[in-house]
């Protein structure tokens, strides 16, 4: 595939020779495919959906736990969670075991949104399985999960 410009045709490739381009384009595909049916007037950012995704995995998390799970700076997370609180999707509660800690929980409205998130994730997994086969799609997701855990070179 190419794209035309005044200087000629620029090849558009996902060749494995360009790791950065492959990962960038795969990330862009995932974000666009995910955003298509999730972003709405209630939750208009992928980051808001990511918070809901983290919260579905337990019964209350500290802001520090959520920030670490998402690799997001705490001030950024605070803004995201504030919007979710304002929308009624999450609630903050003082931890009964340690009153110095505040935990963030899904509200019932947030749990409804998480069901939409789960449906979209299932749809995208099905699309990958249809394209590559179930075993290859599962291996791809496992590999990408490992990539996300790698230390950043030079840090």
N, CA, C and O atoms as a GROMACS GRO file, in nm:
protein
  620
    1UNK      N    1   0.085  -0.117   0.000
    1UNK     CA    2   0.000   0.000   0.000
    1UNK      C    3   0.090   0.123   0.000
    1UNK      O    4   0.196   0.123   0.063
    2UNK      N    5   0.049   0.228  -0.069
    2UNK     CA    6   0.122   0.353  -0.073
    2UNK      C    7   0.026   0.469  -0.060
    2UNK      O    8  -0.095   0.454  -0.077
    3UNK      N    9   0.082   0.583  -0.029
    3UNK     CA   10   0.003   0.706  -0.026
    3UNK      C   11   0.076   0.807  -0.113
    3UNK      O   12   0.198   0.820  -0.103
    4UNK      N   13   0.003   0.879  -0.197
    4UNK     CA   14   0.063   0.971  -0.292
    4UNK      C   15   0.086   1.107  -0.227
    4UNK      O   16   0.008   1.153  -0.144
    5UNK      N   17   0.194   1.168  -0.267
    5UNK     CA   18   0.223   1.306  -0.226
    5UNK      C   19   0.294   1.373  -0.343
    5UNK      O   20   0.319   1.309  -0.445
    6UNK      N   21   0.326   1.500  -0.330
    6UNK     CA   22   0.392   1.572  -0.439
    6UNK      C   23   0.528   1.511  -0.469
    6UNK      O   24   0.572   1.512  -0.585
    7UNK      N   25   0.595   1.458  -0.370
    7UNK     CA   26   0.729   1.402  -0.390
    7UNK      C   27   0.728   1.259  -0.437
    7UNK      O   28   0.834   1.203  -0.465
    8UNK      N   29   0.612   1.198  -0.448
    8UNK     CA   30   0.605   1.058  -0.492
    8UNK      C   31   0.522   0.977  -0.395
    8UNK      O   32   0.456   1.031  -0.307
    9UNK      N   33   0.528   0.849  -0.413
    9UNK     CA   34   0.451   0.758  -0.329
    9UNK      C   35   0.533   0.718  -0.206
    9UNK      O   36   0.648   0.677  -0.217
   10UNK      N   37   0.471   0.729  -0.091
   10UNK     CA   38   0.534   0.687   0.034
   10UNK      C   39   0.479   0.552   0.069
   10UNK      O   40   0.357   0.536   0.083
   11UNK      N   41   0.566   0.451   0.084
   11UNK     CA   42   0.514   0.319   0.117
   11UNK      C   43   0.456   0.317   0.258
   11UNK      O   44   0.518   0.368   0.353
   12UNK      N   45   0.339   0.258   0.271
   12UNK     CA   46   0.279   0.238   0.403
   12UNK      C   47   0.298   0.091   0.434
   12UNK      O   48   0.244   0.004   0.366
   13UNK      N   49   0.374   0.064   0.537
   13UNK     CA   50   0.408  -0.074   0.565
   13UNK      C   51   0.400  -0.103   0.713
   13UNK      O   52   0.415  -0.014   0.797
   14UNK      N   53   0.378  -0.226   0.743
   14UNK     CA   54   0.388  -0.272   0.881
   14UNK      C   55   0.496  -0.379   0.886
   14UNK      O   56   0.487  -0.475   0.962
   15UNK      N   57   0.599  -0.361   0.802
   15UNK     CA   58   0.711  -0.454   0.798
   15UNK      C   59   0.772  -0.466   0.937
   15UNK      O   60   0.783  -0.367   1.011
   16UNK      N   61   0.811  -0.587   0.972
   16UNK     CA   62   0.872  -0.607   1.103
   16UNK      C   63   1.008  -0.540   1.115
   16UNK      O   64   1.066  -0.537   1.223
   17UNK      N   65   1.059  -0.486   1.004
   17UNK     CA   66   1.185  -0.412   1.011
   17UNK      C   67   1.170  -0.282   1.089
   17UNK      O   68   1.267  -0.232   1.145
   18UNK      N   69   1.050  -0.228   1.093
   18UNK     CA   70   1.024  -0.104   1.166
   18UNK      C   71   0.939  -0.136   1.288
   18UNK      O   72   0.817  -0.123   1.286
   19UNK      N   73   1.006  -0.177   1.395
   19UNK     CA   74   0.936  -0.215   1.518
   19UNK      C   75   0.848  -0.101   1.568
   19UNK      O   76   0.734  -0.123   1.609
   20UNK      N   77   0.902   0.020   1.565
   20UNK     CA   78   0.824   0.132   1.617
   20UNK      C   79   0.697   0.152   1.536
   20UNK      O   80   0.591   0.178   1.593
   21UNK      N   81   0.707   0.141   1.403
   21UNK     CA   82   0.588   0.161   1.319
   21UNK      C   83   0.487   0.049   1.340
   21UNK      O   84   0.366   0.074   1.346
   22UNK      N   85   0.535  -0.074   1.352
   22UNK     CA   86   0.445  -0.187   1.375
   22UNK      C   87   0.368  -0.167   1.506
   22UNK      O   88   0.246  -0.180   1.508
   23UNK      N   89   0.440  -0.135   1.614
   23UNK     CA   90   0.375  -0.119   1.744
   23UNK      C   91   0.285   0.004   1.746
   23UNK      O   92   0.176   0.001   1.804
   24UNK      N   93   0.329   0.113   1.682
   24UNK     CA   94   0.246   0.232   1.677
   24UNK      C   95   0.116   0.204   1.603
   24UNK      O   96   0.008   0.241   1.650
   25UNK      N   97   0.125   0.139   1.486
   25UNK     CA   98   0.006   0.112   1.407
   25UNK      C   99  -0.087   0.012   1.476
   25UNK      O  100  -0.209   0.026   1.469
   26UNK      N  101  -0.029  -0.088   1.543
   26UNK     CA  102  -0.112  -0.184   1.616
   26UNK      C  103  -0.184  -0.114   1.731
   26UNK      O  104  -0.302  -0.138   1.756
   27UNK      N  105  -0.112  -0.027   1.801
   27UNK     CA  106  -0.174   0.050   1.910
   27UNK      C  107  -0.283   0.142   1.858
   27UNK      O  108  -0.388   0.155   1.920
   28UNK      N  109  -0.259   0.204   1.744
   28UNK     CA  110  -0.358   0.292   1.683
   28UNK      C  111  -0.482   0.211   1.643
   28UNK      O  112  -0.594   0.254   1.666
   29UNK      N  113  -0.461   0.092   1.583
   29UNK     CA  114  -0.575   0.007   1.544
   29UNK      C  115  -0.658  -0.030   1.666
   29UNK      O  116  -0.780  -0.019   1.665
   30UNK      N  117  -0.589  -0.073   1.772
   30UNK     CA  118  -0.660  -0.115   1.893
   30UNK      C  119  -0.740   0.002   1.951
   30UNK      O  120  -0.857  -0.013   1.985
   31UNK      N  121  -0.677   0.118   1.960
   31UNK     CA  122  -0.744   0.235   2.016
   31UNK      C  123  -0.865   0.274   1.931
   31UNK      O  124  -0.972   0.303   1.985
   32UNK      N  125  -0.849   0.276   1.800
   32UNK     CA  126  -0.961   0.313   1.712
   32UNK      C  127  -1.073   0.210   1.718
   32UNK      O  128  -1.190   0.246   1.724
   33UNK      N  129  -1.037   0.082   1.716
   33UNK     CA  130  -1.138  -0.022   1.721
   33UNK      C  131  -1.211  -0.020   1.855
   33UNK      O  132  -1.333  -0.041   1.861
   34UNK      N  133  -1.137   0.006   1.959
   34UNK     CA  134  -1.194   0.010   2.093
   34UNK      C  135  -1.283   0.133   2.111
   34UNK      O  136  -1.391   0.124   2.169
   35UNK      N  137  -1.236   0.245   2.061
   35UNK     CA  138  -1.307   0.372   2.077
   35UNK      C  139  -1.437   0.377   2.001
   35UNK      O  140  -1.532   0.443   2.044
   36UNK      N  141  -1.443   0.309   1.889
   36UNK     CA  142  -1.558   0.318   1.800
   36UNK      C  143  -1.690   0.301   1.872
   36UNK      O  144  -1.783   0.379   1.850
   37UNK      N  145  -1.701   0.201   1.958
   37UNK     CA  146  -1.830   0.181   2.023
   37UNK      C  147  -1.829   0.216   2.171
   37UNK      O  148  -1.934   0.212   2.235
   38UNK      N  149  -1.712   0.250   2.227
   38UNK     CA  150  -1.710   0.280   2.370
   38UNK      C  151  -1.725   0.427   2.404
   38UNK      O  152  -1.801   0.463   2.494
   39UNK      N  153  -1.654   0.511   2.332
   39UNK     CA  154  -1.658   0.653   2.368
   39UNK      C  155  -1.799   0.707   2.346
   39UNK      O  156  -1.859   0.689   2.240
   40UNK      N  157  -1.849   0.773   2.448
   40UNK     CA  158  -1.984   0.827   2.442
   40UNK      C  159  -1.990   0.954   2.525
   40UNK      O  160  -1.888   1.000   2.576
   41UNK      N  161  -2.107   1.010   2.539
   41UNK     CA  162  -2.122   1.135   2.614
   41UNK      C  163  -2.088   1.115   2.762
   41UNK      O  164  -2.047   1.210   2.829
   42UNK      N  165  -2.104   0.994   2.814
   42UNK     CA  166  -2.075   0.967   2.954
   42UNK      C  167  -1.925   0.958   2.982
   42UNK      O  168  -1.874   1.021   3.074
   43UNK      N  169  -1.857   0.878   2.902
   43UNK     CA  170  -1.712   0.857   2.920
   43UNK      C  171  -1.648   0.878   2.785
   43UNK      O  172  -1.654   0.792   2.696
   44UNK      N  173  -1.585   0.993   2.770
   44UNK     CA  174  -1.536   1.036   2.640
   44UNK      C  175  -1.387   1.014   2.620
   44UNK      O  176  -1.329   1.066   2.525
   45UNK      N  177  -1.323   0.938   2.710
   45UNK     CA  178  -1.180   0.914   2.693
   45UNK      C  179  -1.147   0.768   2.717
   45UNK      O  180  -1.210   0.700   2.799
   46UNK      N  181  -1.047   0.721   2.646
   46UNK     CA  182  -0.999   0.584   2.666
   46UNK      C  183  -0.948   0.570   2.810
   46UNK      O  184  -0.966   0.464   2.872
   47UNK      N  185  -0.887   0.673   2.863
   47UNK     CA  186  -0.833   0.665   3.000
   47UNK      C  187  -0.944   0.642   3.102
   47UNK      O  188  -0.925   0.569   3.200
   48UNK      N  189  -1.059   0.703   3.082
   48UNK     CA  190  -1.173   0.678   3.171
   48UNK      C  191  -1.215   0.533   3.166
   48UNK      O  192  -1.244   0.472   3.270
   49UNK      N  193  -1.218   0.478   3.044
   49UNK     CA  194  -1.252   0.336   3.030
   49UNK      C  195  -1.146   0.247   3.094
   49UNK      O  196  -1.177   0.143   3.151
   50UNK      N  197  -1.020   0.290   3.085
   50UNK     CA  198  -0.913   0.210   3.146
   50UNK      C  199  -0.928   0.205   3.298
   50UNK      O  200  -0.904   0.100   3.359
   51UNK      N  201  -0.968   0.316   3.359
   51UNK     CA  202  -0.992   0.316   3.504
   51UNK      C  203  -1.102   0.216   3.538
   51UNK      O  204  -1.087   0.137   3.631
   52UNK      N  205  -1.211   0.219   3.464
   52UNK     CA  206  -1.320   0.124   3.489
   52UNK      C  207  -1.269  -0.019   3.473
   52UNK      O  208  -1.306  -0.107   3.550
   53UNK      N  209  -1.184  -0.042   3.375
   53UNK     CA  210  -1.127  -0.174   3.354
   53UNK      C  211  -1.043  -0.221   3.470
   53UNK      O  212  -1.049  -0.337   3.509
   54UNK      N  213  -0.964  -0.131   3.526
   54UNK     CA  214  -0.882  -0.165   3.644
   54UNK      C  215  -0.972  -0.197   3.762
   54UNK      O  216  -0.949  -0.295   3.833
   55UNK      N  217  -1.074  -0.115   3.783
   55UNK     CA  218  -1.160  -0.132   3.900
   55UNK      C  219  -1.243  -0.260   3.896
   55UNK      O  220  -1.282  -0.312   4.000
   56UNK      N  221  -1.270  -0.311   3.777
   56UNK     CA  222  -1.349  -0.436   3.769
   56UNK      C  223  -1.272  -0.554   3.827
   56UNK      O  224  -1.331  -0.658   3.855
   57UNK      N  225  -1.142  -0.538   3.846
   57UNK     CA  226  -1.059  -0.649   3.892
   57UNK      C  227  -1.051  -0.664   4.042
   57UNK      O  228  -0.969  -0.742   4.090
   58UNK      N  229  -1.133  -0.593   4.119
   58UNK     CA  230  -1.124  -0.606   4.263
   58UNK      C  231  -1.231  -0.526   4.335
   58UNK      O  232  -1.324  -0.473   4.275
   59UNK      N  233  -1.214  -0.521   4.464
   59UNK     CA  234  -1.312  -0.454   4.548
   59UNK      C  235  -1.250  -0.332   4.614
   59UNK      O  236  -1.223  -0.332   4.734
   60UNK      N  237  -1.227  -0.229   4.536
   60UNK     CA  238  -1.170  -0.106   4.587
   60UNK      C  239  -1.020  -0.102   4.575
   60UNK      O  240  -0.950  -0.194   4.619
   61UNK      N  241  -0.969   0.006   4.516
   61UNK     CA  242  -0.826   0.024   4.499
   61UNK      C  243  -0.789   0.166   4.540
   61UNK      O  244  -0.869   0.259   4.526
   62UNK      N  245  -0.666   0.183   4.589
   62UNK     CA  246  -0.617   0.318   4.617
   62UNK      C  247  -0.582   0.386   4.485
   62UNK      O  248  -0.563   0.320   4.383
   63UNK      N  249  -0.576   0.516   4.489
   63UNK     CA  250  -0.536   0.590   4.370
   63UNK      C  251  -0.395   0.549   4.328
   63UNK      O  252  -0.367   0.540   4.208
   64UNK      N  253  -0.307   0.525   4.424
   64UNK     CA  254  -0.170   0.482   4.391
   64UNK      C  255  -0.171   0.349   4.318
   64UNK      O  256  -0.096   0.330   4.222
   65UNK      N  257  -0.256   0.256   4.363
   65UNK     CA  258  -0.266   0.125   4.297
   65UNK      C  259  -0.314   0.141   4.153
   65UNK      O  260  -0.262   0.078   4.061
   66UNK      N  261  -0.414   0.225   4.135
   66UNK     CA  262  -0.470   0.246   4.001
   66UNK      C  263  -0.366   0.312   3.910
   66UNK      O  264  -0.348   0.271   3.796
   67UNK      N  265  -0.300   0.415   3.962
   67UNK     CA  266  -0.198   0.486   3.883
   67UNK      C  267  -0.088   0.390   3.839
   67UNK      O  268  -0.044   0.394   3.724
   68UNK      N  269  -0.043   0.304   3.930
   68UNK     CA  270   0.062   0.208   3.896
   68UNK      C  271   0.013   0.108   3.792
   68UNK      O  272   0.085   0.076   3.698
   69UNK      N  273  -0.109   0.059   3.808
   69UNK     CA  274  -0.164  -0.039   3.713
   69UNK      C  275  -0.178   0.020   3.573
   69UNK      O  276  -0.163  -0.051   3.474
   70UNK      N  277  -0.206   0.149   3.566
   70UNK     CA  278  -0.229   0.214   3.436
   70UNK      C  279  -0.105   0.284   3.382
   70UNK      O  280  -0.105   0.329   3.268
   71UNK      N  281   0.002   0.295   3.462
   71UNK     CA  282   0.120   0.373   3.424
   71UNK      C  283   0.082   0.517   3.391
   71UNK      O  284   0.121   0.572   3.288
   72UNK      N  285   0.005   0.576   3.481
   72UNK     CA  286  -0.043   0.713   3.465
   72UNK      C  287   0.003   0.793   3.586
   72UNK      O  288   0.004   0.743   3.699
   73UNK      N  289   0.041   0.918   3.563
   73UNK     CA  290   0.082   1.005   3.672
   73UNK      C  291  -0.036   1.031   3.766
   73UNK      O  292  -0.148   1.050   3.719
   74UNK      N  293  -0.012   1.032   3.897
   74UNK     CA  294  -0.121   1.054   3.992
   74UNK      C  295  -0.206   1.178   3.966
   74UNK      O  296  -0.329   1.170   3.977
   75UNK      N  297  -0.148   1.294   3.933
   75UNK     CA  298  -0.235   1.410   3.906
   75UNK      C  299  -0.329   1.388   3.786
   75UNK      O  300  -0.443   1.432   3.788
   76UNK      N  301  -0.279   1.319   3.685
   76UNK     CA  302  -0.363   1.288   3.568
   76UNK      C  303  -0.476   1.195   3.609
   76UNK      O  304  -0.591   1.215   3.571
   77UNK      N  305  -0.442   1.093   3.688
   77UNK     CA  306  -0.543   0.998   3.734
   77UNK      C  307  -0.649   1.069   3.817
   77UNK      O  308  -0.768   1.038   3.804
   78UNK      N  309  -0.609   1.162   3.902
   78UNK     CA  310  -0.705   1.235   3.985
   78UNK      C  311  -0.808   1.305   3.898
   78UNK      O  312  -0.928   1.301   3.928
   79UNK      N  313  -0.764   1.369   3.791
   79UNK     CA  314  -0.858   1.438   3.701
   79UNK      C  315  -0.954   1.339   3.635
   79UNK      O  316  -1.074   1.366   3.623
   80UNK      N  317  -0.901   1.223   3.594
   80UNK     CA  318  -0.986   1.122   3.530
   80UNK      C  319  -1.089   1.069   3.629
   80UNK      O  320  -1.207   1.060   3.597
   81UNK      N  321  -1.044   1.036   3.749
   81UNK     CA  322  -1.134   0.981   3.851
   81UNK      C  323  -1.236   1.085   3.894
   81UNK      O  324  -1.352   1.052   3.918
   82UNK      N  325  -1.195   1.212   3.905
   82UNK     CA  326  -1.290   1.318   3.940
   82UNK      C  327  -1.408   1.321   3.840
   82UNK      O  328  -1.523   1.334   3.880
   83UNK      N  329  -1.377   1.308   3.711
   83UNK     CA  330  -1.482   1.306   3.609
   83UNK      C  331  -1.572   1.184   3.625
   83UNK      O  332  -1.694   1.194   3.610
   84UNK      N  333  -1.512   1.070   3.656
   84UNK     CA  334  -1.591   0.948   3.675
   84UNK      C  335  -1.678   0.958   3.800
   84UNK      O  336  -1.790   0.908   3.801
   85UNK      N  337  -1.628   1.022   3.904
   85UNK     CA  338  -1.708   1.044   4.026
   85UNK      C  339  -1.824   1.137   3.992
   85UNK      O  340  -1.939   1.110   4.028
   86UNK      N  341  -1.794   1.247   3.922
   86UNK     CA  342  -1.900   1.342   3.883
   86UNK      C  343  -2.009   1.274   3.799
   86UNK      O  344  -2.126   1.309   3.809
   87UNK      N  345  -1.968   1.178   3.716
   87UNK     CA  346  -2.065   1.107   3.631
   87UNK      C  347  -2.137   0.994   3.703
   87UNK      O  348  -2.229   0.934   3.648
   88UNK      N  349  -2.095   0.966   3.826
   88UNK     CA  350  -2.159   0.860   3.903
   88UNK      C  351  -2.111   0.720   3.870
   88UNK      O  352  -2.178   0.622   3.904
   89UNK      N  353  -1.997   0.708   3.803
   89UNK     CA  354  -1.946   0.576   3.762
   89UNK      C  355  -1.857   0.512   3.868
   89UNK      O  356  -1.846   0.390   3.875
   90UNK      N  357  -1.795   0.594   3.951
   90UNK     CA  358  -1.713   0.543   4.060
   90UNK      C  359  -1.742   0.624   4.186
   90UNK      O  360  -1.793   0.735   4.180
   91UNK      N  361  -1.708   0.564   4.299
   91UNK     CA  362  -1.722   0.634   4.428
   91UNK      C  363  -1.592   0.620   4.504
   91UNK      O  364  -1.518   0.522   4.489
   92UNK      N  365  -1.565   0.720   4.584
   92UNK     CA  366  -1.450   0.715   4.674
   92UNK      C  367  -1.503   0.690   4.815
   92UNK      O  368  -1.600   0.752   4.857
   93UNK      N  369  -1.437   0.599   4.886
   93UNK     CA  370  -1.476   0.571   5.025
   93UNK      C  371  -1.351   0.558   5.110
   93UNK      O  372  -1.247   0.511   5.064
   94UNK      N  373  -1.363   0.600   5.235
   94UNK     CA  374  -1.254   0.582   5.330
   94UNK      C  375  -1.242   0.433   5.360
   94UNK      O  376  -1.343   0.365   5.382
   95UNK      N  377  -1.120   0.382   5.361
   95UNK     CA  378  -1.094   0.240   5.390
   95UNK      C  379  -1.131   0.211   5.535
   95UNK      O  380  -1.082   0.277   5.626
   96UNK      N  381  -1.216   0.113   5.556
   96UNK     CA  382  -1.261   0.077   5.691
   96UNK      C  383  -1.146   0.026   5.777
   96UNK      O  384  -1.149   0.040   5.899
   97UNK      N  385  -1.044  -0.034   5.714
   97UNK     CA  386  -0.931  -0.091   5.788
   97UNK      C  387  -0.824   0.014   5.820
   97UNK      O  388  -0.753   0.002   5.919
   98UNK      N  389  -0.813   0.116   5.737
   98UNK     CA  390  -0.712   0.220   5.755
   98UNK      C  391  -0.775   0.352   5.711
   98UNK      O  392  -0.778   0.383   5.592
   99UNK      N  393  -0.824   0.428   5.807
   99UNK     CA  394  -0.900   0.549   5.777
   99UNK      C  395  -0.819   0.657   5.706
   99UNK      O  396  -0.874   0.757   5.661
  100UNK      N  397  -0.689   0.638   5.696
  100UNK     CA  398  -0.605   0.734   5.623
  100UNK      C  399  -0.613   0.712   5.471
  100UNK      O  400  -0.578   0.801   5.393
  101UNK      N  401  -0.658   0.594   5.431
  101UNK     CA  402  -0.662   0.559   5.289
  101UNK      C  403  -0.802   0.578   5.232
  101UNK      O  404  -0.903   0.554   5.298
  102UNK      N  405  -0.805   0.621   5.107
  102UNK     CA  406  -0.931   0.632   5.034
  102UNK      C  407  -0.926   0.530   4.921
  102UNK      O  408  -0.828   0.522   4.847
  103UNK      N  409  -1.033   0.454   4.909
  103UNK     CA  410  -1.042   0.353   4.804
  103UNK      C  411  -1.144   0.396   4.699
  103UNK      O  412  -1.243   0.463   4.731
  104UNK      N  413  -1.120   0.357   4.577
  104UNK     CA  414  -1.210   0.389   4.466
  104UNK      C  415  -1.279   0.259   4.426
  104UNK      O  416  -1.215   0.156   4.408
  105UNK      N  417  -1.411   0.266   4.410
  105UNK     CA  418  -1.495   0.152   4.376
  105UNK      C  419  -1.581   0.186   4.255
  105UNK      O  420  -1.610   0.302   4.228
  106UNK      N  421  -1.620   0.081   4.183
  106UNK     CA  422  -1.722   0.098   4.079
  106UNK      C  423  -1.857   0.119   4.147
  106UNK      O  424  -1.889   0.052   4.245
  107UNK      N  425  -1.936   0.212   4.095
  107UNK     CA  426  -2.076   0.226   4.139
  107UNK      C  427  -2.159   0.128   4.056
  107UNK      O  428  -2.107   0.062   3.967
  108UNK      N  429  -2.287   0.119   4.085
  108UNK     CA  430  -2.372   0.030   4.003
  108UNK      C  431  -2.376   0.081   3.859
  108UNK      O  432  -2.378   0.002   3.765
  109UNK      N  433  -2.376   0.212   3.842
  109UNK     CA  434  -2.373   0.270   3.707
  109UNK      C  435  -2.240   0.236   3.638
  109UNK      O  436  -2.238   0.209   3.518
  110UNK      N  437  -2.132   0.237   3.714
  110UNK     CA  438  -2.002   0.199   3.660
  110UNK      C  439  -1.997   0.053   3.622
  110UNK      O  440  -1.936   0.016   3.521
  111UNK      N  441  -2.060  -0.033   3.702
  111UNK     CA  442  -2.064  -0.176   3.670
  111UNK      C  443  -2.140  -0.201   3.540
  111UNK      O  444  -2.105  -0.291   3.463
  112UNK      N  445  -2.243  -0.122   3.515
  112UNK     CA  446  -2.316  -0.132   3.388
  112UNK      C  447  -2.223  -0.097   3.272
  112UNK      O  448  -2.223  -0.165   3.170
  113UNK      N  449  -2.145   0.009   3.289
  113UNK     CA  450  -2.050   0.049   3.184
  113UNK      C  451  -1.944  -0.059   3.163
  113UNK      O  452  -1.901  -0.082   3.050
  114UNK      N  453  -1.901  -0.125   3.270
  114UNK     CA  454  -1.799  -0.230   3.259
  114UNK      C  455  -1.852  -0.347   3.176
  114UNK      O  456  -1.775  -0.412   3.105
  115UNK      N  457  -1.981  -0.374   3.184
  115UNK     CA  458  -2.038  -0.480   3.100
  115UNK      C  459  -2.025  -0.442   2.952
  115UNK      O  460  -1.999  -0.528   2.868
  116UNK      N  461  -2.042  -0.314   2.920
  116UNK     CA  462  -2.023  -0.266   2.783
  116UNK      C  463  -1.877  -0.283   2.742
  116UNK      O  464  -1.847  -0.323   2.630
  117UNK      N  465  -1.787  -0.252   2.834
  117UNK     CA  466  -1.643  -0.268   2.810
  117UNK      C  467  -1.611  -0.414   2.781
  117UNK      O  468  -1.538  -0.444   2.687
  118UNK      N  469  -1.665  -0.505   2.861
  118UNK     CA  470  -1.639  -0.649   2.843
  118UNK      C  471  -1.691  -0.697   2.707
  118UNK      O  472  -1.626  -0.777   2.641
  119UNK      N  473  -1.807  -0.647   2.667
  119UNK     CA  474  -1.863  -0.686   2.536
  119UNK      C  475  -1.772  -0.638   2.423
  119UNK      O  476  -1.748  -0.711   2.326
  120UNK      N  477  -1.720  -0.516   2.434
  120UNK     CA  478  -1.632  -0.462   2.330
  120UNK      C  479  -1.501  -0.540   2.326
  120UNK      O  480  -1.450  -0.570   2.219
  121UNK      N  481  -1.448  -0.573   2.444
  121UNK     CA  482  -1.325  -0.653   2.446
  121UNK      C  483  -1.347  -0.789   2.381
  121UNK      O  484  -1.263  -0.837   2.305
  122UNK      N  485  -1.460  -0.852   2.411
  122UNK     CA  486  -1.491  -0.982   2.352
  122UNK      C  487  -1.504  -0.971   2.200
  122UNK      O  488  -1.460  -1.060   2.127
  123UNK      N  489  -1.564  -0.863   2.155
  123UNK     CA  490  -1.580  -0.841   2.011
  123UNK      C  491  -1.444  -0.828   1.943
  123UNK      O  492  -1.422  -0.884   1.836
  124UNK      N  493  -1.352  -0.754   2.005
  124UNK     CA  494  -1.219  -0.737   1.947
  124UNK      C  495  -1.138  -0.866   1.952
  124UNK      O  496  -1.063  -0.896   1.859
  125UNK      N  497  -1.154  -0.943   2.059
  125UNK     CA  498  -1.087  -1.074   2.065
  125UNK      C  499  -1.138  -1.165   1.955
  125UNK      O  500  -1.061  -1.237   1.892
  126UNK      N  501  -1.268  -1.161   1.931
  126UNK     CA  502  -1.328  -1.242   1.823
  126UNK      C  503  -1.274  -1.198   1.688
  126UNK      O  504  -1.243  -1.282   1.604
  127UNK      N  505  -1.262  -1.068   1.667
  127UNK     CA  506  -1.207  -1.017   1.541
  127UNK      C  507  -1.065  -1.066   1.520
  127UNK      O  508  -1.028  -1.105   1.410
  128UNK      N  509  -0.984  -1.065   1.626
  128UNK     CA  510  -0.847  -1.116   1.615
  128UNK      C  511  -0.846  -1.265   1.586
  128UNK      O  512  -0.770  -1.313   1.501
  129UNK      N  513  -0.931  -1.339   1.656
  129UNK     CA  514  -0.938  -1.484   1.634
  129UNK      C  515  -0.986  -1.516   1.493
  129UNK      O  516  -0.936  -1.609   1.430
  130UNK      N  517  -1.082  -1.441   1.443
  130UNK     CA  518  -1.131  -1.462   1.306
  130UNK      C  519  -1.020  -1.436   1.204
  130UNK      O  520  -1.010  -1.507   1.103
  131UNK      N  521  -0.940  -1.336   1.230
  131UNK     CA  522  -0.833  -1.300   1.136
  131UNK      C  523  -0.713  -1.394   1.143
  131UNK      O  524  -0.659  -1.433   1.040
  132UNK      N  525  -0.671  -1.430   1.264
  132UNK     CA  526  -0.545  -1.503   1.282
  132UNK      C  527  -0.560  -1.646   1.333
  132UNK      O  528  -0.464  -1.723   1.334
  133UNK      N  529  -0.681  -1.682   1.374
  133UNK     CA  530  -0.701  -1.810   1.439
  133UNK      C  531  -0.693  -1.791   1.590
  133UNK      O  532  -0.622  -1.703   1.639
  134UNK      N  533  -0.766  -1.874   1.661
  134UNK     CA  534  -0.777  -1.855   1.805
  134UNK      C  535  -0.642  -1.869   1.878
  134UNK      O  536  -0.611  -1.788   1.965
  135UNK      N  537  -0.564  -1.970   1.844
  135UNK     CA  538  -0.436  -1.991   1.911
  135UNK      C  539  -0.339  -1.876   1.886
  135UNK      O  540  -0.272  -1.830   1.978
  136UNK      N  541  -0.331  -1.831   1.762
  136UNK     CA  542  -0.241  -1.721   1.728
  136UNK      C  543  -0.287  -1.591   1.795
  136UNK      O  544  -0.204  -1.515   1.845
  137UNK      N  545  -0.417  -1.566   1.796
  137UNK     CA  546  -0.470  -1.446   1.862
  137UNK      C  547  -0.438  -1.449   2.011
  137UNK      O  548  -0.396  -1.347   2.067
  138UNK      N  549  -0.456  -1.563   2.075
  138UNK     CA  550  -0.424  -1.575   2.218
  138UNK      C  551  -0.275  -1.555   2.242
  138UNK      O  552  -0.236  -1.489   2.338
  139UNK      N  553  -0.192  -1.612   2.155
  139UNK     CA  554  -0.047  -1.595   2.169
  139UNK      C  555  -0.008  -1.448   2.149
  139UNK      O  556   0.079  -1.397   2.220
  140UNK      N  557  -0.072  -1.382   2.054
  140UNK     CA  558  -0.046  -1.239   2.031
  140UNK      C  559  -0.076  -1.158   2.157
  140UNK      O  560   0.005  -1.075   2.198
  141UNK      N  561  -0.192  -1.181   2.216
  141UNK     CA  562  -0.228  -1.107   2.337
  141UNK      C  563  -0.134  -1.137   2.453
  141UNK      O  564  -0.097  -1.046   2.528
  142UNK      N  565  -0.094  -1.263   2.469
  142UNK     CA  566   0.003  -1.297   2.574
  142UNK      C  567   0.136  -1.227   2.550
  142UNK      O  568   0.198  -1.177   2.644
  143UNK      N  569   0.180  -1.224   2.425
  143UNK     CA  570   0.307  -1.160   2.392
  143UNK      C  571   0.300  -1.010   2.417
  143UNK      O  572   0.393  -0.953   2.475
  144UNK      N  573   0.192  -0.946   2.375
  144UNK     CA  574   0.178  -0.802   2.399
  144UNK      C  575   0.172  -0.771   2.549
  144UNK      O  576   0.224  -0.668   2.593
  145UNK      N  577   0.108  -0.859   2.627
  145UNK     CA  578   0.106  -0.839   2.772
  145UNK      C  579   0.247  -0.844   2.828
  145UNK      O  580   0.281  -0.767   2.918
  146UNK      N  581   0.329  -0.933   2.777
  146UNK     CA  582   0.469  -0.940   2.823
  146UNK      C  583   0.546  -0.817   2.780
  146UNK      O  584   0.627  -0.764   2.857
  147UNK      N  585   0.523  -0.770   2.657
  147UNK     CA  586   0.591  -0.650   2.608
  147UNK      C  587   0.560  -0.532   2.700
  147UNK      O  588   0.649  -0.453   2.733
  148UNK      N  589   0.435  -0.521   2.742
  148UNK     CA  590   0.394  -0.409   2.828
  148UNK      C  591   0.463  -0.412   2.964
  148UNK      O  592   0.471  -0.310   3.031
  149UNK      N  593   0.515  -0.528   3.004
  149UNK     CA  594   0.582  -0.541   3.134
  149UNK      C  595   0.734  -0.523   3.125
  149UNK      O  596   0.801  -0.518   3.227
  150UNK      N  597   0.788  -0.514   3.003
  150UNK     CA  598   0.932  -0.500   2.987
  150UNK      C  599   0.981  -0.366   3.042
  150UNK      O  600   0.910  -0.266   3.035
  151UNK      N  601   1.103  -0.364   3.097
  151UNK     CA  602   1.159  -0.235   3.137
  151UNK      C  603   1.188  -0.151   3.011
  151UNK      O  604   1.224  -0.205   2.907
  152UNK      N  605   1.173  -0.022   3.024
  152UNK     CA  606   1.200   0.068   2.912
  152UNK      C  607   1.352   0.080   2.897
  152UNK      O  608   1.421   0.117   2.992
  153UNK      N  609   1.405   0.050   2.778
  153UNK     CA  610   1.550   0.061   2.757
  153UNK      C  611   1.599   0.203   2.785
  153UNK      O  612   1.534   0.300   2.747
  154UNK      N  613   1.711   0.213   2.852
  154UNK     CA  614   1.771   0.343   2.880
  154UNK      C  615   1.720   0.410   3.006
  154UNK      O  616   1.766   0.519   3.041
  155UNK      N  617   1.625   0.348   3.073
  155UNK     CA  618   1.574   0.408   3.198
  155UNK      C  619   1.636   0.342   3.316
  155UNK      O  620   1.606   0.378   3.430
   0.00000   0.00000   0.00000
